[in-house]
Amino acid sequence: MAHIWQYTRHMATENQKNQAKLEAGWFKIGLTAPARKALVEAKLYKVSDLRKISLDELEAMPGIAKSSIARIKVIMAAKRIEFRSR
């Protein structure tokens, strides 16, 4: 039984490391954990990926607060990236 527990613990740690790698770009710009998780689950890994979605789609994502949207908009403007048109 100890081996199963160790394996499960190891896999949980590996999954956390993989999740952290996927969220790294969002972490750098200061997004909250729920916002980072929502973006990664939507397969949006970097700011330039936001071209794939509309602002309405971003606002509809669970975990994306108004403060995260405001921060994303600032970063997108600085990089001259725009959301997809509706």
ChimeraX commands (.cxc) that place a marker at each C-alpha (Angstrom):
marker #1 position 0.00,0.00,0.00 radius 0.5
marker #1 position 2.86,2.38,0.72 radius 0.5
marker #1 position 3.99,2.14,-2.90 radius 0.5
marker #1 position 0.57,3.17,-4.21 radius 0.5
marker #1 position 0.52,6.16,-1.87 radius 0.5
marker #1 position 4.03,7.18,-2.92 radius 0.5
marker #1 position 3.14,6.85,-6.60 radius 0.5
marker #1 position -0.06,8.87,-6.14 radius 0.5
marker #1 position 1.86,11.56,-4.26 radius 0.5
marker #1 position 4.56,11.62,-6.96 radius 0.5
marker #1 position 1.96,11.96,-9.74 radius 0.5
marker #1 position 0.19,14.78,-7.88 radius 0.5
marker #1 position 3.52,16.59,-7.58 radius 0.5
marker #1 position 4.25,16.05,-11.28 radius 0.5
marker #1 position 0.79,17.35,-12.22 radius 0.5
marker #1 position 1.35,20.44,-10.08 radius 0.5
marker #1 position 4.70,21.06,-11.78 radius 0.5
marker #1 position 3.13,20.69,-15.22 radius 0.5
marker #1 position 0.27,23.02,-14.28 radius 0.5
marker #1 position 2.77,25.58,-12.94 radius 0.5
marker #1 position 4.72,25.47,-16.22 radius 0.5
marker #1 position 1.55,26.06,-18.22 radius 0.5
marker #1 position 0.53,28.94,-15.95 radius 0.5
marker #1 position 3.98,30.59,-15.87 radius 0.5
marker #1 position 3.21,33.30,-18.42 radius 0.5
marker #1 position 0.04,34.28,-16.60 radius 0.5
marker #1 position 1.83,34.22,-13.24 radius 0.5
marker #1 position 4.43,36.67,-14.57 radius 0.5
marker #1 position 1.76,39.26,-15.31 radius 0.5
marker #1 position 0.21,38.84,-11.87 radius 0.5
marker #1 position -3.03,36.98,-12.54 radius 0.5
marker #1 position -4.78,35.18,-9.70 radius 0.5
marker #1 position -4.66,31.40,-9.43 radius 0.5
marker #1 position -8.31,30.95,-10.51 radius 0.5
marker #1 position -7.72,33.14,-13.57 radius 0.5
marker #1 position -4.53,31.27,-14.49 radius 0.5
marker #1 position -6.30,27.94,-14.15 radius 0.5
marker #1 position -9.26,29.08,-16.27 radius 0.5
marker #1 position -6.99,30.32,-19.06 radius 0.5
marker #1 position -4.91,27.13,-19.12 radius 0.5
marker #1 position -8.05,24.98,-19.12 radius 0.5
marker #1 position -9.17,26.98,-22.17 radius 0.5
marker #1 position -5.79,26.16,-23.77 radius 0.5
marker #1 position -4.68,29.79,-23.61 radius 0.5
marker #1 position -1.07,29.70,-22.46 radius 0.5
marker #1 position 0.23,33.16,-23.34 radius 0.5
marker #1 position -1.08,36.65,-24.01 radius 0.5
marker #1 position -0.92,36.24,-27.78 radius 0.5
marker #1 position -3.30,33.26,-27.48 radius 0.5
marker #1 position -6.03,35.69,-26.46 radius 0.5
marker #1 position -6.40,36.62,-30.14 radius 0.5
marker #1 position -8.33,33.37,-30.44 radius 0.5
marker #1 position -11.21,34.52,-28.21 radius 0.5
marker #1 position -13.47,37.54,-27.85 radius 0.5
marker #1 position -13.64,39.75,-24.78 radius 0.5
marker #1 position -17.14,38.36,-24.14 radius 0.5
marker #1 position -15.72,34.83,-24.06 radius 0.5
marker #1 position -13.03,35.89,-21.62 radius 0.5
marker #1 position -15.57,37.60,-19.36 radius 0.5
marker #1 position -17.72,34.45,-19.38 radius 0.5
marker #1 position -14.93,32.20,-18.12 radius 0.5
marker #1 position -15.38,31.10,-14.51 radius 0.5
marker #1 position -12.47,32.29,-12.38 radius 0.5
marker #1 position -11.76,35.42,-14.42 radius 0.5
marker #1 position -12.40,38.44,-12.20 radius 0.5
marker #1 position -12.73,42.03,-13.37 radius 0.5
marker #1 position -9.28,42.79,-11.97 radius 0.5
marker #1 position -7.77,40.01,-14.10 radius 0.5
marker #1 position -9.55,41.31,-17.19 radius 0.5
marker #1 position -8.24,44.82,-16.51 radius 0.5
marker #1 position -4.67,43.51,-16.14 radius 0.5
marker #1 position -4.98,41.43,-19.31 radius 0.5
marker #1 position -6.27,44.43,-21.28 radius 0.5
marker #1 position -3.28,46.54,-20.17 radius 0.5
marker #1 position -0.81,43.85,-21.20 radius 0.5
marker #1 position -2.59,43.28,-24.52 radius 0.5
marker #1 position -2.56,47.00,-25.31 radius 0.5
marker #1 position 1.15,47.20,-24.54 radius 0.5
marker #1 position 1.80,44.31,-26.92 radius 0.5
marker #1 position -0.70,45.60,-29.50 radius 0.5
marker #1 position -2.77,42.44,-29.31 radius 0.5
marker #1 position -6.53,42.51,-29.80 radius 0.5
marker #1 position -9.31,40.10,-28.95 radius 0.5
marker #1 position -11.07,38.29,-31.76 radius 0.5
marker #1 position -14.07,40.19,-33.13 radius 0.5
marker #1 position -17.43,38.76,-32.17 radius 0.5
marker link #1:1,2 radius 0.2
marker link #1:2,3 radius 0.2
marker link #1:3,4 radius 0.2
marker link #1:4,5 radius 0.2
marker link #1:5,6 radius 0.2
marker link #1:6,7 radius 0.2
marker link #1:7,8 radius 0.2
marker link #1:8,9 radius 0.2
marker link #1:9,10 radius 0.2
marker link #1:10,11 radius 0.2
marker link #1:11,12 radius 0.2
marker link #1:12,13 radius 0.2
marker link #1:13,14 radius 0.2
marker link #1:14,15 radius 0.2
marker link #1:15,16 radius 0.2
marker link #1:16,17 radius 0.2
marker link #1:17,18 radius 0.2
marker link #1:18,19 radius 0.2
marker link #1:19,20 radius 0.2
marker link #1:20,21 radius 0.2
marker link #1:21,22 radius 0.2
marker link #1:22,23 radius 0.2
marker link #1:23,24 radius 0.2
marker link #1:24,25 radius 0.2
marker link #1:25,26 radius 0.2
marker link #1:26,27 radius 0.2
marker link #1:27,28 radius 0.2
marker link #1:28,29 radius 0.2
marker link #1:29,30 radius 0.2
marker link #1:30,31 radius 0.2
marker link #1:31,32 radius 0.2
marker link #1:32,33 radius 0.2
marker link #1:33,34 radius 0.2
marker link #1:34,35 radius 0.2
marker link #1:35,36 radius 0.2
marker link #1:36,37 radius 0.2
marker link #1:37,38 radius 0.2
marker link #1:38,39 radius 0.2
marker link #1:39,40 radius 0.2
marker link #1:40,41 radius 0.2
marker link #1:41,42 radius 0.2
marker link #1:42,43 radius 0.2
marker link #1:43,44 radius 0.2
marker link #1:44,45 radius 0.2
marker link #1:45,46 radius 0.2
marker link #1:46,47 radius 0.2
marker link #1:47,48 radius 0.2
marker link #1:48,49 radius 0.2
marker link #1:49,50 radius 0.2
marker link #1:50,51 radius 0.2
marker link #1:51,52 radius 0.2
marker link #1:52,53 radius 0.2
marker link #1:53,54 radius 0.2
marker link #1:54,55 radius 0.2
marker link #1:55,56 radius 0.2
marker link #1:56,57 radius 0.2
marker link #1:57,58 radius 0.2
marker link #1:58,59 radius 0.2
marker link #1:59,60 radius 0.2
marker link #1:60,61 radius 0.2
marker link #1:61,62 radius 0.2
marker link #1:62,63 radius 0.2
marker link #1:63,64 radius 0.2
marker link #1:64,65 radius 0.2
marker link #1:65,66 radius 0.2
marker link #1:66,67 radius 0.2
marker link #1:67,68 radius 0.2
marker link #1:68,69 radius 0.2
marker link #1:69,70 radius 0.2
marker link #1:70,71 radius 0.2
marker link #1:71,72 radius 0.2
marker link #1:72,73 radius 0.2
marker link #1:73,74 radius 0.2
marker link #1:74,75 radius 0.2
marker link #1:75,76 radius 0.2
marker link #1:76,77 radius 0.2
marker link #1:77,78 radius 0.2
marker link #1:78,79 radius 0.2
marker link #1:79,80 radius 0.2
marker link #1:80,81 radius 0.2
marker link #1:81,82 radius 0.2
marker link #1:82,83 radius 0.2
marker link #1:83,84 radius 0.2
marker link #1:84,85 radius 0.2
marker link #1:85,86 radius 0.2
view
